[in-house]
């Protein structure tokens, strides 16, 4: 069962910052030894730092343009190429960004569930007017979703490829604007004929980002498998979950919300 999931870590700099290094090292030590771990990296990145510190991980290269900006990264994860590459040998891909952290390895459980995409919930949700593809013109509808963040997310490779094909206008719009790729999977996944995304409570058992204390209470004290942006929003919560004290911390940021280019209306790009 452990071979069914590729653990994929996006990198774009020659070396990690101290908290990133701590997070990745901690996360990889939580994984079962037989898990397949991969760095996805620009073609010309010097990865000697990663080879020295994380020898278990293989390196898979993609075009430099995908790593030059956040918009480029969004376009990479909206490309079938990623899911085809890892789908050739694994049913699932776990995206593990370097600001995410794993508390334990529950991947076999999550890979046995029916979900095609799961990430940390957005407590306030994201509401968008959907007006393209099957919902163009008078068929437009307002959609609100709560799941979920892509920084620590599990994706069924074949289903993600099918979702990209199911909504070609939406895909073209996201590629044109460079909007957040996780919003594509959340919004369009919720409107798909077959793509399955869990509800907010189930997703909170997988990962957390914002308002973790609230979800911990809802889940009766059961911590999730991991979290995203853990040092950015709520350091005390996450430090209390860790078995080790991080070497350094940085000032916390104000809670954020997912943002969609286009002012909350998703329509075909001109």
TISE-848228 format. One line per 5 residues: number of its first residue (from 1); their letters; for each residue x, y, z of C-alpha. Coordinates in steps of 0.5 Angstrom, whole numbers, m for minus. Example, Ala and Ser with C-alpha at 12.3 -4.5 7.8 and 13.67 -1.06 7.14 Angstrom:
<pts>
1> as> 25/m9/16 ~ 27/m2/14 $
</pts>
This chain:
<pts>
1> xxxxx> 0/0/0 ~ 6/5/2 ~ 8/5/m6 ~ 1/8/m8 ~ 3/15/m6 $
6> xxxxx> 9/19/m8 ~ 11/25/m3 ~ 13/31/m8 ~ 17/37/m5 ~ 17/43/m9 $
11> xxxxx> 24/47/m9 ~ 27/53/m12 ~ 32/55/m8 ~ 39/52/m8 ~ 39/52/0 $
16> xxxxx> 33/52/5 ~ 32/57/10 ~ 33/54/17 ~ 25/53/19 ~ 24/50/12 $
21> xxxxx> 30/45/13 ~ 27/44/20 ~ 20/42/17 ~ 22/38/12 ~ 27/34/16 $
26> xxxxx> 22/33/21 ~ 17/31/16 ~ 21/26/13 ~ 23/23/19 ~ 15/22/20 $
31> xxxxx> 14/18/14 ~ 15/10/13 ~ 22/8/11 ~ 19/5/4 ~ 15/12/2 $
36> xxxxx> 18/15/m5 ~ 20/22/m4 ~ 21/27/m10 ~ 24/34/m10 ~ 21/37/m16 $
41> xxxxx> 26/43/m18 ~ 28/47/m24 ~ 32/44/m29 ~ 38/49/m28 ~ 38/48/m20 $
46> xxxxx> 44/46/m16 ~ 41/41/m12 ~ 47/39/m8 ~ 45/42/m1 ~ 39/37/m2 $
51> xxxxx> 43/31/m4 ~ 47/32/2 ~ 42/33/7 ~ 36/29/4 ~ 39/23/1 $
56> xxxxx> 33/19/0 ~ 29/24/m4 ~ 30/23/m12 ~ 30/29/m16 ~ 25/30/m22 $
61> xxxxx> 26/37/m26 ~ 21/41/m30 ~ 22/47/m34 ~ 25/53/m30 ~ 19/58/m32 $
66> xxxxx> 15/54/m27 ~ 19/56/m21 ~ 20/63/m23 ~ 14/66/m20 ~ 8/63/m16 $
71> xxxxx> 4/64/m22 ~ 9/59/m25 ~ 8/54/m20 ~ 1/55/m20 ~ 1/53/m28 $
76> xxxxx> 6/47/m26 ~ 0/44/m22 ~ m5/45/m27 ~ m1/41/m32 ~ m3/34/m33 $
81> xxxxx> 5/33/m34 ~ 6/33/m26 ~ 0/28/m25 ~ 2/23/m31 ~ 9/23/m29 $
86> xxxxx> 8/21/m22 ~ 2/17/m24 ~ 6/12/m28 ~ 8/9/m21 ~ 3/12/m16 $
91> xxxxx> m4/13/m15 ~ m3/19/m11 ~ 1/25/m10 ~ 2/28/m3 ~ 4/35/m4 $
96> xxxxx> 9/37/1 ~ 11/44/1 ~ 17/46/5 ~ 13/51/10 ~ 8/45/11 $
101> xxxxx> 10/39/17 ~ 8/32/18 ~ 6/30/25 ~ 5/23/23 ~ 4/18/17 $
106> xxxxx> m3/17/16 ~ m2/16/8 ~ m5/9/8 ~ m11/11/11 ~ m12/17/7 $
111> xxxxx> m10/13/0 ~ m16/8/2 ~ m21/14/2 ~ m25/16/m4 ~ m23/23/m4 $
116> xxxxx> m19/25/m10 ~ m17/32/m7 ~ m16/34/0 ~ m12/39/4 ~ m13/44/10 $
121> xxxxx> m20/47/10 ~ m21/55/9 ~ m25/56/16 ~ m29/62/12 ~ m29/59/5 $
126> xxxxx> m28/62/m1 ~ m35/64/m5 ~ m34/65/m13 ~ m39/66/m19 ~ m38/61/m23 $
131> xxxxx> m40/63/m31 ~ m36/58/m36 ~ m36/51/m38 ~ m42/48/m37 ~ m44/54/m32 $
136> xxxxx> m44/59/m38 ~ m49/65/m39 ~ m55/64/m36 ~ m53/57/m32 ~ m48/61/m28 $
141> xxxxx> m48/60/m21 ~ m45/62/m14 ~ m41/57/m11 ~ m38/57/m4 ~ m32/52/m2 $
146> xxxxx> m28/50/4 ~ m23/45/2 ~ m18/46/1 ~ m11/49/1 ~ m6/46/m3 $
151> xxxxx> 1/47/1 ~ 0/40/4 ~ m5/36/0 ~ m6/29/m3 ~ m9/28/m10 $
156> xxxxx> m11/22/m14 ~ m7/23/m20 ~ m12/20/m25 ~ m18/24/m22 ~ m14/30/m23 $
161> xxxxx> m12/29/m30 ~ m19/28/m31 ~ m22/34/m28 ~ m17/39/m32 ~ m20/36/m38 $
166> xxxxx> m27/36/m35 ~ m27/44/m35 ~ m23/47/m41 ~ m25/54/m40 ~ m24/54/m33 $
171> xxxxx> m17/51/m34 ~ m15/56/m39 ~ m17/62/m35 ~ m13/59/m29 ~ m7/58/m33 $
176> xxxxx> m8/65/m36 ~ m9/69/m30 ~ m4/64/m26 ~ m9/64/m20 ~ m8/59/m14 $
181> xxxxx> m8/52/m17 ~ m12/49/m10 ~ m18/54/m12 ~ m18/50/m18 ~ m19/44/m15 $
186> xxxxx> m23/46/m10 ~ m28/50/m14 ~ m29/45/m20 ~ m28/39/m16 ~ m34/41/m12 $
191> xxxxx> m38/42/m19 ~ m35/35/m22 ~ m39/29/m25 ~ m34/25/m21 ~ m29/28/m17 $
196> xxxxx> m29/27/m10 ~ m27/33/m5 ~ m29/31/3 ~ m33/36/7 ~ m29/41/12 $
201> xxxxx> m29/37/18 ~ m26/31/14 ~ m21/35/11 ~ m19/38/18 ~ m17/31/20 $
206> xxxxx> m12/31/15 ~ m9/38/15 ~ m10/45/18 ~ m8/52/17 ~ m12/57/20 $
211> xxxxx> m16/57/26 ~ m13/50/28 ~ m15/51/36 ~ m22/51/33 ~ m22/45/29 $
216> xxxxx> m18/41/34 ~ m24/42/39 ~ m29/40/34 ~ m24/33/33 ~ m24/32/40 $
221> xxxxx> m17/34/41 ~ m15/29/35 ~ m9/33/32 ~ m9/32/24 ~ m4/29/20 $
226> xxxxx> 0/35/19 ~ m1/43/17 ~ 1/48/13 ~ 4/55/14 ~ 5/53/21 $
231> xxxxx> 10/58/23 ~ 7/63/19 ~ 0/64/23 ~ 0/60/29 ~ 7/58/32 $
236> xxxxx> 5/56/39 ~ m1/51/37 ~ 4/47/32 ~ 10/48/37 ~ 6/44/42 $
241> xxxxx> 4/39/37 ~ 12/37/36 ~ 16/33/39 ~ 22/37/38 ~ 23/45/39 $
246> xxxxx> 24/48/33 ~ 31/52/32 ~ 29/59/31 ~ 22/62/30 ~ 20/68/26 $
251> xxxxx> 14/73/27 ~ 7/71/26 ~ 3/74/20 ~ m4/76/20 ~ m9/70/18 $
256> xxxxx> m10/70/10 ~ m15/68/5 ~ m15/65/m1 ~ m15/70/m7 ~ m18/69/m14 $
261> xxxxx> m16/73/m20 ~ m22/77/m23 ~ m25/80/m17 ~ m29/73/m15 ~ m32/72/m21 $
266> xxxxx> m30/66/m25 ~ m31/67/m33 ~ m28/65/m39 ~ m21/69/m41 ~ m22/73/m47 $
</pts>
